[in-house]
Amino acid sequence: MSEKFIRAEELAEIMEISVPYAYKIIKQLNEELDAKGYITITGRVNREYFNERVYSAKVPEKKEGED
């Protein structure tokens, strides 16, 4: 079973960024989660939320008659 949280070192490797910058991203994501009322852990972020914010892009739905 994969870990529920992602740490800065793994995030840095995945995104090919520095570890200090990974901590900044984790802080930003945790602030978003905190604003939604979730409990957060310093230096770690929920893996599912990370994947949703980084990899999920919503494609605008086409209206009828559009190609």
mmCIF file of the N, C-alpha and C atoms, coordinates in Angstrom:
data_MODEL
# 
_entry.id   MODEL 
# 
loop_
_atom_site.group_PDB 
_atom_site.id 
_atom_site.type_symbol 
_atom_site.label_atom_id 
_atom_site.label_alt_id 
_atom_site.label_comp_id 
_atom_site.label_asym_id 
_atom_site.label_entity_id 
_atom_site.label_seq_id 
_atom_site.pdbx_PDB_ins_code 
_atom_site.Cartn_x 
_atom_site.Cartn_y 
_atom_site.Cartn_z 
_atom_site.occupancy 
_atom_site.B_iso_or_equiv 
_atom_site.pdbx_formal_charge 
_atom_site.auth_seq_id 
_atom_site.auth_comp_id 
_atom_site.auth_asym_id 
_atom_site.auth_atom_id 
_atom_site.pdbx_PDB_model_num 
ATOM 1   N N  . MET A 1 1  ? 0.844   -1.192 0.000   1.00 0.00 ? 1  MET A N  1 
ATOM 2   C CA . MET A 1 1  ? 0.000   0.000  0.000   1.00 0.00 ? 1  MET A CA 1 
ATOM 3   C C  . MET A 1 1  ? 0.882   1.246  0.000   1.00 0.00 ? 1  MET A C  1 
ATOM 4   N N  . SER A 1 2  ? 0.560   2.187  -0.855  1.00 0.00 ? 2  SER A N  1 
ATOM 5   C CA . SER A 1 2  ? 1.373   3.402  -0.923  1.00 0.00 ? 2  SER A CA 1 
ATOM 6   C C  . SER A 1 2  ? 1.098   4.285  0.291   1.00 0.00 ? 2  SER A C  1 
ATOM 7   N N  . GLU A 1 3  ? 2.065   5.125  0.578   1.00 0.00 ? 3  GLU A N  1 
ATOM 8   C CA . GLU A 1 3  ? 1.936   6.049  1.693   1.00 0.00 ? 3  GLU A CA 1 
ATOM 9   C C  . GLU A 1 3  ? 0.815   7.049  1.434   1.00 0.00 ? 3  GLU A C  1 
ATOM 10  N N  . LYS A 1 4  ? 0.135   7.443  2.482   1.00 0.00 ? 4  LYS A N  1 
ATOM 11  C CA . LYS A 1 4  ? -0.973  8.390  2.363   1.00 0.00 ? 4  LYS A CA 1 
ATOM 12  C C  . LYS A 1 4  ? -0.468  9.820  2.139   1.00 0.00 ? 4  LYS A C  1 
ATOM 13  N N  . PHE A 1 5  ? 0.737   10.100 2.628   1.00 0.00 ? 5  PHE A N  1 
ATOM 14  C CA . PHE A 1 5  ? 1.300   11.446 2.499   1.00 0.00 ? 5  PHE A CA 1 
ATOM 15  C C  . PHE A 1 5  ? 2.568   11.415 1.663   1.00 0.00 ? 5  PHE A C  1 
ATOM 16  N N  . ILE A 1 6  ? 2.825   12.528 0.998   1.00 0.00 ? 6  ILE A N  1 
ATOM 17  C CA . ILE A 1 6  ? 4.038   12.670 0.205   1.00 0.00 ? 6  ILE A CA 1 
ATOM 18  C C  . ILE A 1 6  ? 4.935   13.681 0.919   1.00 0.00 ? 6  ILE A C  1 
ATOM 19  N N  . ARG A 1 7  ? 6.214   13.365 0.993   1.00 0.00 ? 7  ARG A N  1 
ATOM 20  C CA . ARG A 1 7  ? 7.188   14.234 1.654   1.00 0.00 ? 7  ARG A CA 1 
ATOM 21  C C  . ARG A 1 7  ? 7.920   15.080 0.617   1.00 0.00 ? 7  ARG A C  1 
ATOM 22  N N  . ALA A 1 8  ? 8.602   16.092 1.105   1.00 0.00 ? 8  ALA A N  1 
ATOM 23  C CA . ALA A 1 8  ? 9.274   17.052 0.221   1.00 0.00 ? 8  ALA A CA 1 
ATOM 24  C C  . ALA A 1 8  ? 10.309  16.396 -0.686  1.00 0.00 ? 8  ALA A C  1 
ATOM 25  N N  . GLU A 1 9  ? 11.049  15.436 -0.172  1.00 0.00 ? 9  GLU A N  1 
ATOM 26  C CA . GLU A 1 9  ? 12.088  14.789 -0.971  1.00 0.00 ? 9  GLU A CA 1 
ATOM 27  C C  . GLU A 1 9  ? 11.478  14.070 -2.172  1.00 0.00 ? 9  GLU A C  1 
ATOM 28  N N  . GLU A 1 10 ? 10.379  13.360 -1.949  1.00 0.00 ? 10 GLU A N  1 
ATOM 29  C CA . GLU A 1 10 ? 9.714   12.642 -3.042  1.00 0.00 ? 10 GLU A CA 1 
ATOM 30  C C  . GLU A 1 10 ? 9.076   13.626 -4.022  1.00 0.00 ? 10 GLU A C  1 
ATOM 31  N N  . LEU A 1 11 ? 8.447   14.665 -3.490  1.00 0.00 ? 11 LEU A N  1 
ATOM 32  C CA . LEU A 1 11 ? 7.821   15.674 -4.338  1.00 0.00 ? 11 LEU A CA 1 
ATOM 33  C C  . LEU A 1 11 ? 8.875   16.350 -5.220  1.00 0.00 ? 11 LEU A C  1 
ATOM 34  N N  . ALA A 1 12 ? 10.030  16.654 -4.651  1.00 0.00 ? 12 ALA A N  1 
ATOM 35  C CA . ALA A 1 12 ? 11.113  17.279 -5.412  1.00 0.00 ? 12 ALA A CA 1 
ATOM 36  C C  . ALA A 1 12 ? 11.573  16.376 -6.546  1.00 0.00 ? 12 ALA A C  1 
ATOM 37  N N  . GLU A 1 13 ? 11.661  15.092 -6.264  1.00 0.00 ? 13 GLU A N  1 
ATOM 38  C CA . GLU A 1 13 ? 12.081  14.138 -7.294  1.00 0.00 ? 13 GLU A CA 1 
ATOM 39  C C  . GLU A 1 13 ? 11.039  14.034 -8.402  1.00 0.00 ? 13 GLU A C  1 
ATOM 40  N N  . ILE A 1 14 ? 9.782   13.945 -8.033  1.00 0.00 ? 14 ILE A N  1 
ATOM 41  C CA . ILE A 1 14 ? 8.697   13.818 -9.012  1.00 0.00 ? 14 ILE A CA 1 
ATOM 42  C C  . ILE A 1 14 ? 8.641   15.037 -9.926  1.00 0.00 ? 14 ILE A C  1 
ATOM 43  N N  . MET A 1 15 ? 8.736   16.228 -9.332  1.00 0.00 ? 15 MET A N  1 
ATOM 44  C CA . MET A 1 15 ? 8.583   17.462 -10.089 1.00 0.00 ? 15 MET A CA 1 
ATOM 45  C C  . MET A 1 15 ? 9.905   18.001 -10.637 1.00 0.00 ? 15 MET A C  1 
ATOM 46  N N  . GLU A 1 16 ? 11.000  17.322 -10.305 1.00 0.00 ? 16 GLU A N  1 
ATOM 47  C CA . GLU A 1 16 ? 12.335  17.744 -10.733 1.00 0.00 ? 16 GLU A CA 1 
ATOM 48  C C  . GLU A 1 16 ? 12.630  19.181 -10.307 1.00 0.00 ? 16 GLU A C  1 
ATOM 49  N N  . ILE A 1 17 ? 12.448  19.418 -8.999  1.00 0.00 ? 17 ILE A N  1 
ATOM 50  C CA . ILE A 1 17 ? 12.704  20.723 -8.402  1.00 0.00 ? 17 ILE A CA 1 
ATOM 51  C C  . ILE A 1 17 ? 13.569  20.518 -7.162  1.00 0.00 ? 17 ILE A C  1 
ATOM 52  N N  . SER A 1 18 ? 14.002  21.613 -6.558  1.00 0.00 ? 18 SER A N  1 
ATOM 53  C CA . SER A 1 18 ? 14.811  21.518 -5.342  1.00 0.00 ? 18 SER A CA 1 
ATOM 54  C C  . SER A 1 18 ? 13.930  21.164 -4.152  1.00 0.00 ? 18 SER A C  1 
ATOM 55  N N  . VAL A 1 19 ? 14.543  20.596 -3.126  1.00 0.00 ? 19 VAL A N  1 
ATOM 56  C CA . VAL A 1 19 ? 13.806  20.230 -1.921  1.00 0.00 ? 19 VAL A CA 1 
ATOM 57  C C  . VAL A 1 19 ? 13.232  21.471 -1.224  1.00 0.00 ? 19 VAL A C  1 
ATOM 58  N N  . PRO A 1 20 ? 14.003  22.573 -1.101  1.00 0.00 ? 20 PRO A N  1 
ATOM 59  C CA . PRO A 1 20 ? 13.408  23.764 -0.481  1.00 0.00 ? 20 PRO A CA 1 
ATOM 60  C C  . PRO A 1 20 ? 12.158  24.269 -1.225  1.00 0.00 ? 20 PRO A C  1 
ATOM 61  N N  . TYR A 1 21 ? 12.185  24.194 -2.547  1.00 0.00 ? 21 TYR A N  1 
ATOM 62  C CA . TYR A 1 21 ? 11.008  24.632 -3.312  1.00 0.00 ? 21 TYR A CA 1 
ATOM 63  C C  . TYR A 1 21 ? 9.853   23.655 -3.112  1.00 0.00 ? 21 TYR A C  1 
ATOM 64  N N  . ALA A 1 22 ? 10.162  22.385 -2.961  1.00 0.00 ? 22 ALA A N  1 
ATOM 65  C CA . ALA A 1 22 ? 9.125   21.385 -2.683  1.00 0.00 ? 22 ALA A CA 1 
ATOM 66  C C  . ALA A 1 22 ? 8.431   21.702 -1.362  1.00 0.00 ? 22 ALA A C  1 
ATOM 67  N N  . TYR A 1 23 ? 9.193   22.149 -0.362  1.00 0.00 ? 23 TYR A N  1 
ATOM 68  C CA . TYR A 1 23 ? 8.590   22.537 0.910   1.00 0.00 ? 23 TYR A CA 1 
ATOM 69  C C  . TYR A 1 23 ? 7.637   23.715 0.733   1.00 0.00 ? 23 TYR A C  1 
ATOM 70  N N  . LYS A 1 24 ? 7.977   24.653 -0.149  1.00 0.00 ? 24 LYS A N  1 
ATOM 71  C CA . LYS A 1 24 ? 7.090   25.789 -0.419  1.00 0.00 ? 24 LYS A CA 1 
ATOM 72  C C  . LYS A 1 24 ? 5.781   25.322 -1.049  1.00 0.00 ? 24 LYS A C  1 
ATOM 73  N N  . ILE A 1 25 ? 5.877   24.366 -1.961  1.00 0.00 ? 25 ILE A N  1 
ATOM 74  C CA . ILE A 1 25 ? 4.672   23.826 -2.594  1.00 0.00 ? 25 ILE A CA 1 
ATOM 75  C C  . ILE A 1 25 ? 3.818   23.096 -1.570  1.00 0.00 ? 25 ILE A C  1 
ATOM 76  N N  . ILE A 1 26 ? 4.454   22.302 -0.721  1.00 0.00 ? 26 ILE A N  1 
ATOM 77  C CA . ILE A 1 26 ? 3.721   21.588 0.338   1.00 0.00 ? 26 ILE A CA 1 
ATOM 78  C C  . ILE A 1 26 ? 3.025   22.585 1.252   1.00 0.00 ? 26 ILE A C  1 
ATOM 79  N N  . LYS A 1 27 ? 3.715   23.654 1.601   1.00 0.00 ? 27 LYS A N  1 
ATOM 80  C CA . LYS A 1 27 ? 3.108   24.674 2.461   1.00 0.00 ? 27 LYS A CA 1 
ATOM 81  C C  . LYS A 1 27 ? 1.874   25.277 1.798   1.00 0.00 ? 27 LYS A C  1 
ATOM 82  N N  . GLN A 1 28 ? 1.984   25.586 0.514   1.00 0.00 ? 28 GLN A N  1 
ATOM 83  C CA . GLN A 1 28 ? 0.847   26.162 -0.218  1.00 0.00 ? 28 GLN A CA 1 
ATOM 84  C C  . GLN A 1 28 ? -0.329  25.184 -0.246  1.00 0.00 ? 28 GLN A C  1 
ATOM 85  N N  . LEU A 1 29 ? -0.056  23.923 -0.573  1.00 0.00 ? 29 LEU A N  1 
ATOM 86  C CA . LEU A 1 29 ? -1.127  22.928 -0.632  1.00 0.00 ? 29 LEU A CA 1 
ATOM 87  C C  . LEU A 1 29 ? -1.762  22.721 0.741   1.00 0.00 ? 29 LEU A C  1 
ATOM 88  N N  . ASN A 1 30 ? -0.936  22.704 1.791   1.00 0.00 ? 30 ASN A N  1 
ATOM 89  C CA . ASN A 1 30 ? -1.473  22.536 3.140   1.00 0.00 ? 30 ASN A CA 1 
ATOM 90  C C  . ASN A 1 30 ? -2.311  23.741 3.564   1.00 0.00 ? 30 ASN A C  1 
ATOM 91  N N  . GLU A 1 31 ? -1.936  24.931 3.125   1.00 0.00 ? 31 GLU A N  1 
ATOM 92  C CA . GLU A 1 31 ? -2.742  26.117 3.422   1.00 0.00 ? 31 GLU A CA 1 
ATOM 93  C C  . GLU A 1 31 ? -4.112  26.012 2.749   1.00 0.00 ? 31 GLU A C  1 
ATOM 94  N N  . GLU A 1 32 ? -4.136  25.504 1.520   1.00 0.00 ? 32 GLU A N  1 
ATOM 95  C CA . GLU A 1 32 ? -5.408  25.290 0.825   1.00 0.00 ? 32 GLU A CA 1 
ATOM 96  C C  . GLU A 1 32 ? -6.268  24.280 1.581   1.00 0.00 ? 32 GLU A C  1 
ATOM 97  N N  . LEU A 1 33 ? -5.658  23.190 2.008   1.00 0.00 ? 33 LEU A N  1 
ATOM 98  C CA . LEU A 1 33 ? -6.400  22.167 2.748   1.00 0.00 ? 33 LEU A CA 1 
ATOM 99  C C  . LEU A 1 33 ? -6.882  22.702 4.087   1.00 0.00 ? 33 LEU A C  1 
ATOM 100 N N  . ASP A 1 34 ? -6.045  23.478 4.760   1.00 0.00 ? 34 ASP A N  1 
ATOM 101 C CA . ASP A 1 34 ? -6.414  24.064 6.048   1.00 0.00 ? 34 ASP A CA 1 
ATOM 102 C C  . ASP A 1 34 ? -7.611  24.999 5.888   1.00 0.00 ? 34 ASP A C  1 
ATOM 103 N N  . ALA A 1 35 ? -7.628  25.773 4.807   1.00 0.00 ? 35 ALA A N  1 
ATOM 104 C CA . ALA A 1 35 ? -8.740  26.688 4.546   1.00 0.00 ? 35 ALA A CA 1 
ATOM 105 C C  . ALA A 1 35 ? -10.042 25.928 4.313   1.00 0.00 ? 35 ALA A C  1 
ATOM 106 N N  . LYS A 1 36 ? -9.922  24.678 3.860   1.00 0.00 ? 36 LYS A N  1 
ATOM 107 C CA . LYS A 1 36 ? -11.105 23.839 3.641   1.00 0.00 ? 36 LYS A CA 1 
ATOM 108 C C  . LYS A 1 36 ? -11.497 23.072 4.894   1.00 0.00 ? 36 LYS A C  1 
ATOM 109 N N  . GLY A 1 37 ? -10.723 23.250 5.976   1.00 0.00 ? 37 GLY A N  1 
ATOM 110 C CA . GLY A 1 37 ? -11.056 22.627 7.244   1.00 0.00 ? 37 GLY A CA 1 
ATOM 111 C C  . GLY A 1 37 ? -10.388 21.281 7.505   1.00 0.00 ? 37 GLY A C  1 
ATOM 112 N N  . TYR A 1 38 ? -9.410  20.913 6.682   1.00 0.00 ? 38 TYR A N  1 
ATOM 113 C CA . TYR A 1 38 ? -8.716  19.644 6.867   1.00 0.00 ? 38 TYR A CA 1 
ATOM 114 C C  . TYR A 1 38 ? -7.542  19.804 7.822   1.00 0.00 ? 38 TYR A C  1 
ATOM 115 N N  . ILE A 1 39 ? -7.198  18.740 8.505   1.00 0.00 ? 39 ILE A N  1 
ATOM 116 C CA . ILE A 1 39 ? -6.018  18.708 9.362   1.00 0.00 ? 39 ILE A CA 1 
ATOM 117 C C  . ILE A 1 39 ? -4.814  18.446 8.471   1.00 0.00 ? 39 ILE A C  1 
ATOM 118 N N  . THR A 1 40 ? -3.732  19.179 8.680   1.00 0.00 ? 40 THR A N  1 
ATOM 119 C CA . THR A 1 40 ? -2.533  19.024 7.858   1.00 0.00 ? 40 THR A CA 1 
ATOM 120 C C  . THR A 1 40 ? -1.337  18.681 8.735   1.00 0.00 ? 40 THR A C  1 
ATOM 121 N N  . ILE A 1 41 ? -0.292  18.171 8.106   1.00 0.00 ? 41 ILE A N  1 
ATOM 122 C CA . ILE A 1 41 ? 0.950   17.843 8.791   1.00 0.00 ? 41 ILE A CA 1 
ATOM 123 C C  . ILE A 1 41 ? 2.068   18.633 8.121   1.00 0.00 ? 41 ILE A C  1 
ATOM 124 N N  . THR A 1 42 ? 2.825   19.381 8.900   1.00 0.00 ? 42 THR A N  1 
ATOM 125 C CA . THR A 1 42 ? 3.920   20.182 8.376   1.00 0.00 ? 42 THR A CA 1 
ATOM 126 C C  . THR A 1 42 ? 4.938   19.290 7.667   1.00 0.00 ? 42 THR A C  1 
ATOM 127 N N  . GLY A 1 43 ? 5.330   19.697 6.459   1.00 0.00 ? 43 GLY A N  1 
ATOM 128 C CA . GLY A 1 43 ? 6.341   18.967 5.714   1.00 0.00 ? 43 GLY A CA 1 
ATOM 129 C C  . GLY A 1 43 ? 5.818   17.786 4.927   1.00 0.00 ? 43 GLY A C  1 
ATOM 130 N N  . ARG A 1 44 ? 4.506   17.552 4.992   1.00 0.00 ? 44 ARG A N  1 
ATOM 131 C CA . ARG A 1 44 ? 3.889   16.464 4.233   1.00 0.00 ? 44 ARG A CA 1 
ATOM 132 C C  . ARG A 1 44 ? 2.554   16.963 3.688   1.00 0.00 ? 44 ARG A C  1 
ATOM 133 N N  . VAL A 1 45 ? 2.148   16.369 2.578   1.00 0.00 ? 45 VAL A N  1 
ATOM 134 C CA . VAL A 1 45 ? 0.853   16.724 2.012   1.00 0.00 ? 45 VAL A CA 1 
ATOM 135 C C  . VAL A 1 45 ? 0.155   15.438 1.579   1.00 0.00 ? 45 VAL A C  1 
ATOM 136 N N  . ASN A 1 46 ? -1.151  15.447 1.653   1.00 0.00 ? 46 ASN A N  1 
ATOM 137 C CA . ASN A 1 46 ? -1.935  14.293 1.237   1.00 0.00 ? 46 ASN A CA 1 
ATOM 138 C C  . ASN A 1 46 ? -1.632  13.972 -0.219  1.00 0.00 ? 46 ASN A C  1 
ATOM 139 N N  . ARG A 1 47 ? -1.254  12.724 -0.490  1.00 0.00 ? 47 ARG A N  1 
ATOM 140 C CA . ARG A 1 47 ? -0.851  12.302 -1.830  1.00 0.00 ? 47 ARG A CA 1 
ATOM 141 C C  . ARG A 1 47 ? -1.992  12.480 -2.836  1.00 0.00 ? 47 ARG A C  1 
ATOM 142 N N  . GLU A 1 48 ? -3.198  12.143 -2.431  1.00 0.00 ? 48 GLU A N  1 
ATOM 143 C CA . GLU A 1 48 ? -4.349  12.255 -3.327  1.00 0.00 ? 48 GLU A CA 1 
ATOM 144 C C  . GLU A 1 48 ? -4.590  13.718 -3.717  1.00 0.00 ? 48 GLU A C  1 
ATOM 145 N N  . TYR A 1 49 ? -4.491  14.622 -2.746  1.00 0.00 ? 49 TYR A N  1 
ATOM 146 C CA . TYR A 1 49 ? -4.700  16.044 -3.028  1.00 0.00 ? 49 TYR A CA 1 
ATOM 147 C C  . TYR A 1 49 ? -3.583  16.574 -3.929  1.00 0.00 ? 49 TYR A C  1 
ATOM 148 N N  . PHE A 1 50 ? -2.349  16.154 -3.660  1.00 0.00 ? 50 PHE A N  1 
ATOM 149 C CA . PHE A 1 50 ? -1.225  16.557 -4.509  1.00 0.00 ? 50 PHE A CA 1 
ATOM 150 C C  . PHE A 1 50 ? -1.473  16.137 -5.957  1.00 0.00 ? 50 PHE A C  1 
ATOM 151 N N  . ASN A 1 51 ? -1.840  14.877 -6.157  1.00 0.00 ? 51 ASN A N  1 
ATOM 152 C CA . ASN A 1 51 ? -2.092  14.378 -7.517  1.00 0.00 ? 51 ASN A CA 1 
ATOM 153 C C  . ASN A 1 51 ? -3.232  15.136 -8.188  1.00 0.00 ? 51 ASN A C  1 
ATOM 154 N N  . GLU A 1 52 ? -4.270  15.437 -7.421  1.00 0.00 ? 52 GLU A N  1 
ATOM 155 C CA . GLU A 1 52 ? -5.417  16.177 -7.971  1.00 0.00 ? 52 GLU A CA 1 
ATOM 156 C C  . GLU A 1 52 ? -4.996  17.573 -8.431  1.00 0.00 ? 52 GLU A C  1 
ATOM 157 N N  . ARG A 1 53 ? -4.214  18.258 -7.603  1.00 0.00 ? 53 ARG A N  1 
ATOM 158 C CA . ARG A 1 53 ? -3.830  19.639 -7.917  1.00 0.00 ? 53 ARG A CA 1 
ATOM 159 C C  . ARG A 1 53 ? -2.773  19.726 -9.015  1.00 0.00 ? 53 ARG A C  1 
ATOM 160 N N  . VAL A 1 54 ? -1.907  18.730 -9.106  1.00 0.00 ? 54 VAL A N  1 
ATOM 161 C CA . VAL A 1 54 ? -0.811  18.791 -10.072 1.00 0.00 ? 54 VAL A CA 1 
ATOM 162 C C  . VAL A 1 54 ? -1.190  18.166 -11.411 1.00 0.00 ? 54 VAL A C  1 
ATOM 163 N N  . TYR A 1 55 ? -1.861  17.039 -11.386 1.00 0.00 ? 55 TYR A N  1 
ATOM 164 C CA . TYR A 1 55 ? -2.090  16.283 -12.611 1.00 0.00 ? 55 TYR A CA 1 
ATOM 165 C C  . TYR A 1 55 ? -3.484  16.432 -13.214 1.00 0.00 ? 55 TYR A C  1 
ATOM 166 N N  . SER A 1 56 ? -4.457  16.841 -12.432 1.00 0.00 ? 56 SER A N  1 
ATOM 167 C CA . SER A 1 56 ? -5.824  16.936 -12.948 1.00 0.00 ? 56 SER A CA 1 
ATOM 168 C C  . SER A 1 56 ? -6.060  18.304 -13.567 1.00 0.00 ? 56 SER A C  1 
ATOM 169 N N  . ALA A 1 57 ? -6.447  18.280 -14.807 1.00 0.00 ? 57 ALA A N  1 
ATOM 170 C CA . ALA A 1 57 ? -6.813  19.512 -15.499 1.00 0.00 ? 57 ALA A CA 1 
ATOM 171 C C  . ALA A 1 57 ? -8.227  19.339 -16.026 1.00 0.00 ? 57 ALA A C  1 
ATOM 172 N N  . LYS A 1 58 ? -9.093  20.210 -15.607 1.00 0.00 ? 58 LYS A N  1 
ATOM 173 C CA . LYS A 1 58 ? -10.473 20.117 -16.071 1.00 0.00 ? 58 LYS A CA 1 
ATOM 174 C C  . LYS A 1 58 ? -10.568 20.715 -17.467 1.00 0.00 ? 58 LYS A C  1 
ATOM 175 N N  . VAL A 1 59 ? -11.116 19.946 -18.363 1.00 0.00 ? 59 VAL A N  1 
ATOM 176 C CA . VAL A 1 59 ? -11.312 20.397 -19.732 1.00 0.00 ? 59 VAL A CA 1 
ATOM 177 C C  . VAL A 1 59 ? -12.689 21.031 -19.814 1.00 0.00 ? 59 VAL A C  1 
ATOM 178 N N  . PRO A 1 60 ? -12.777 22.265 -20.314 1.00 0.00 ? 60 PRO A N  1 
ATOM 179 C CA . PRO A 1 60 ? -14.097 22.903 -20.409 1.00 0.00 ? 60 PRO A CA 1 
ATOM 180 C C  . PRO A 1 60 ? -15.028 22.078 -21.296 1.00 0.00 ? 60 PRO A C  1 
ATOM 181 N N  . GLU A 1 61 ? -16.260 21.949 -20.824 1.00 0.00 ? 61 GLU A N  1 
ATOM 182 C CA . GLU A 1 61 ? -17.243 21.196 -21.598 1.00 0.00 ? 61 GLU A CA 1 
ATOM 183 C C  . GLU A 1 61 ? -17.664 22.020 -22.819 1.00 0.00 ? 61 GLU A C  1 
ATOM 184 N N  . LYS A 1 62 ? -17.839 21.317 -23.948 1.00 0.00 ? 62 LYS A N  1 
ATOM 185 C CA . LYS A 1 62 ? -18.283 21.995 -25.154 1.00 0.00 ? 62 LYS A CA 1 
ATOM 186 C C  . LYS A 1 62 ? -19.795 22.176 -25.111 1.00 0.00 ? 62 LYS A C  1 
ATOM 187 N N  . LYS A 1 63 ? -20.234 23.327 -25.570 1.00 0.00 ? 63 LYS A N  1 
ATOM 188 C CA . LYS A 1 63 ? -21.657 23.597 -25.641 1.00 0.00 ? 63 LYS A CA 1 
ATOM 189 C C  . LYS A 1 63 ? -22.196 23.018 -26.937 1.00 0.00 ? 63 LYS A C  1 
ATOM 190 N N  . GLU A 1 64 ? -23.477 22.802 -26.970 1.00 0.00 ? 64 GLU A N  1 
ATOM 191 C CA . GLU A 1 64 ? -24.091 22.245 -28.184 1.00 0.00 ? 64 GLU A CA 1 
ATOM 192 C C  . GLU A 1 64 ? -23.810 23.161 -29.364 1.00 0.00 ? 64 GLU A C  1 
ATOM 193 N N  . GLY A 1 65 ? -23.449 22.555 -30.485 1.00 0.00 ? 65 GLY A N  1 
ATOM 194 C CA . GLY A 1 65 ? -23.178 23.301 -31.697 1.00 0.00 ? 65 GLY A CA 1 
ATOM 195 C C  . GLY A 1 65 ? -21.724 23.689 -31.861 1.00 0.00 ? 65 GLY A C  1 
ATOM 196 N N  . GLU A 1 66 ? -20.885 23.491 -30.801 1.00 0.00 ? 66 GLU A N  1 
ATOM 197 C CA . GLU A 1 66 ? -19.458 23.806 -30.914 1.00 0.00 ? 66 GLU A CA 1 
ATOM 198 C C  . GLU A 1 66 ? -18.712 22.580 -31.419 1.00 0.00 ? 66 GLU A C  1 
ATOM 199 N N  . ASP A 1 67 ? -17.676 22.818 -32.180 1.00 0.00 ? 67 ASP A N  1 
ATOM 200 C CA . ASP A 1 67 ? -16.846 21.707 -32.678 1.00 0.00 ? 67 ASP A CA 1 
ATOM 201 C C  . ASP A 1 67 ? -15.665 21.473 -31.783 1.00 0.00 ? 67 ASP A C  1 
# 
